[in-house]
Amino acid sequence: MVNVEKLTNKKLAIELKPYCDQNHVKTISWLNSEDIKNTFGLTYHITVEQHDSWLKKNPNYLMWTINYKEVHVGNISLQINNRHHSANLQIYIGDNRFRGKRIGYHTMLLLLNELFTKSEINRIELCTLTDNKIAIALYKKIGFTFEGTHRQVIFKNNKYFDQYYWSILAEDWHDIRN
Ligand SMILES: CC(C)(COP(=O)(O)OP(=O)(O)OC[C@H]1O[C@@H](n2cnc3c(N)ncnc32)[C@H](O)[C@@H]1OP(=O)(O)O)[C@@H](O)C(=O)NCCC(=O)NCCS
């Protein structure tokens, strides 16, 4: 239902490219960095082998690299639910020198536009930790709707953390853009 193809915003020099094995090393270093672990509530260290085998066992998990001026700066991924025409989205600008330059915002617009105009995807959902102000600002700015709080859903460092849930529907996207 969704094809992982190259998507480009030429004017802004942002390109989303299909993720491949050559991207593993950089990706794993980001996923194991403290700031990405903290923002996603990850509690364990991931190896290249675990990541590789997980991707191969999960054909409905689709991934693109985010490239800015030809530099791989982050990743965006979807866990697709074909039955319900929905997907769970994750994004990170792994290289923190490239944060705050609107790359996240334009990457989201590029992918959401593709999904809502060229595929059957009807709903995109995602979650944020409650203190991730930048991600919350980003999703609000795009037009995501707040759906509620999952209380104490993460257990990390002997503490429980809440998560906020957000979604955007195809009809929201068309309303916002028209
Ligand atoms: C969250 C993330 C993807 C946002 O991408 P980004 O390219 O850094 O953000 P953008 O530059 O597109 O900014 C989008 C909005 O976020 C807010 N924002 C961005 N940087 C900010 C900062 N330093 N302080 C406060 N708000 C900020 C602003 O509202 C901004 O909109 P504006 O430029 O119109 O003011 C990126 O910062 C990131 O990867 N962070 C670490 C991982 C993460 O938190 N992923 C999301 C998990 S839910």
The ligand as an SDF file (V2000), in Angstrom:
LIG
                    3D

 48 50  0  0  0  0  0  0  0  0999 V2000
   11.5460   16.7050   17.2530 C   0  0  0  0  0  0  0  0  0  0  0  0
   12.3750   16.9310   15.9960 C   0  0  0  0  0  0  0  0  0  0  0  0
   12.0880   15.8150   14.9740 C   0  0  0  0  0  0  0  0  0  0  0  0
   11.9220   18.2880   15.3710 C   0  0  0  0  0  0  0  0  0  0  0  0
   12.6370   18.5170   14.1810 O   0  0  0  0  0  0  0  0  0  0  0  0
   13.4580   19.8710   14.0170 P   0  0  0  0  0  0  0  0  0  0  0  0
   13.9560   19.9250   12.6180 O   0  0  0  0  0  0  0  0  0  0  0  0
   14.4590   19.9750   15.1030 O   0  0  0  0  0  0  0  0  0  0  0  0
   12.3170   20.9560   14.2790 O   0  0  0  0  0  0  0  0  0  0  0  0
   11.9000   22.1600   13.3430 P   0  0  0  0  0  0  0  0  0  0  0  0
   13.0690   23.0540   13.1340 O   0  0  0  0  0  0  0  0  0  0  0  0
   11.2210   21.6330   12.1230 O   0  0  0  0  0  0  0  0  0  0  0  0
   10.8710   22.9520   14.2750 O   0  0  0  0  0  0  0  0  0  0  0  0
    9.4950   22.6600   14.3160 C   0  0  0  0  0  0  0  0  0  0  0  0
    8.8810   23.4430   15.4600 C   0  0  0  0  0  0  0  0  0  0  0  0
    9.3680   22.9010   16.6920 O   0  0  0  0  0  0  0  0  0  0  0  0
    9.6100   23.9820   17.6150 C   0  0  0  0  0  0  0  0  0  0  0  0
   11.0440   24.0530   17.9020 N   0  0  0  0  0  0  0  0  0  0  0  0
   12.0830   23.6500   17.1330 C   0  0  0  0  0  0  0  0  0  0  0  0
   13.2500   23.8630   17.7710 N   0  0  0  0  0  0  0  0  0  0  0  0
   12.9260   24.4110   18.9670 C   0  0  0  0  0  0  0  0  0  0  0  0
   13.6830   24.8070   20.1030 C   0  0  0  0  0  0  0  0  0  0  0  0
   15.0160   24.7060   20.1180 N   0  0  0  0  0  0  0  0  0  0  0  0
   13.0280   25.2860   21.1810 N   0  0  0  0  0  0  0  0  0  0  0  0
   11.6760   25.3800   21.1840 C   0  0  0  0  0  0  0  0  0  0  0  0
   10.8980   24.9910   20.1290 N   0  0  0  0  0  0  0  0  0  0  0  0
   11.5200   24.5210   19.0530 C   0  0  0  0  0  0  0  0  0  0  0  0
    9.1150   25.2310   16.9630 C   0  0  0  0  0  0  0  0  0  0  0  0
    7.7530   25.4040   17.2590 O   0  0  0  0  0  0  0  0  0  0  0  0
    9.2750   24.9040   15.5120 C   0  0  0  0  0  0  0  0  0  0  0  0
    8.4170   25.6330   14.6930 O   0  0  0  0  0  0  0  0  0  0  0  0
    8.8810   27.1310   14.2460 P   0  0  0  0  0  0  0  0  0  0  0  0
   10.1960   26.9480   13.5520 O   0  0  0  0  0  0  0  0  0  0  0  0
    7.7980   27.6040   13.3330 O   0  0  0  0  0  0  0  0  0  0  0  0
    8.9920   27.9380   15.4820 O   0  0  0  0  0  0  0  0  0  0  0  0
   13.9070   17.0060   16.2840 C   0  0  0  0  0  0  0  0  0  0  0  0
   14.1750   18.1070   17.1140 O   0  0  0  0  0  0  0  0  0  0  0  0
   14.4370   15.7390   16.9290 C   0  0  0  0  0  0  0  0  0  0  0  0
   14.7540   14.7950   16.2120 O   0  0  0  0  0  0  0  0  0  0  0  0
   14.5360   15.7170   18.2680 N   0  0  0  0  0  0  0  0  0  0  0  0
   15.0510   14.5310   18.9820 C   0  0  0  0  0  0  0  0  0  0  0  0
   14.2200   13.2630   18.7350 C   0  0  0  0  0  0  0  0  0  0  0  0
   12.7470   13.4820   18.9870 C   0  0  0  0  0  0  0  0  0  0  0  0
   12.3510   14.1360   19.9620 O   0  0  0  0  0  0  0  0  0  0  0  0
   11.9240   12.9100   18.0950 N   0  0  0  0  0  0  0  0  0  0  0  0
   10.4690   12.9610   18.2530 C   0  0  0  0  0  0  0  0  0  0  0  0
   10.0120   11.9720   19.2560 C   0  0  0  0  0  0  0  0  0  0  0  0
    8.2850   12.0960   19.5110 S   0  0  0  0  0  0  0  0  0  0  0  0
  1  2  1  0
  2  3  1  0
  2  4  1  0
  2 36  1  0
  4  5  1  0
  5  6  1  0
  6  7  2  0
  6  8  1  0
  6  9  1  0
  9 10  1  0
 10 11  2  0
 10 12  1  0
 10 13  1  0
 13 14  1  0
 14 15  1  0
 15 16  1  0
 15 30  1  0
 16 17  1  0
 17 18  1  0
 17 28  1  0
 18 19  1  0
 18 27  1  0
 19 20  2  0
 20 21  1  0
 21 22  1  0
 21 27  2  0
 22 23  1  0
 22 24  2  0
 24 25  1  0
 25 26  2  0
 26 27  1  0
 28 29  1  0
 28 30  1  0
 30 31  1  0
 31 32  1  0
 32 33  2  0
 32 34  1  0
 32 35  1  0
 36 37  1  0
 36 38  1  0
 38 39  2  0
 38 40  1  0
 40 41  1  0
 41 42  1  0
 42 43  1  0
 43 44  2  0
 43 45  1  0
 45 46  1  0
 46 47  1  0
 47 48  1  0
M  END
$$$$
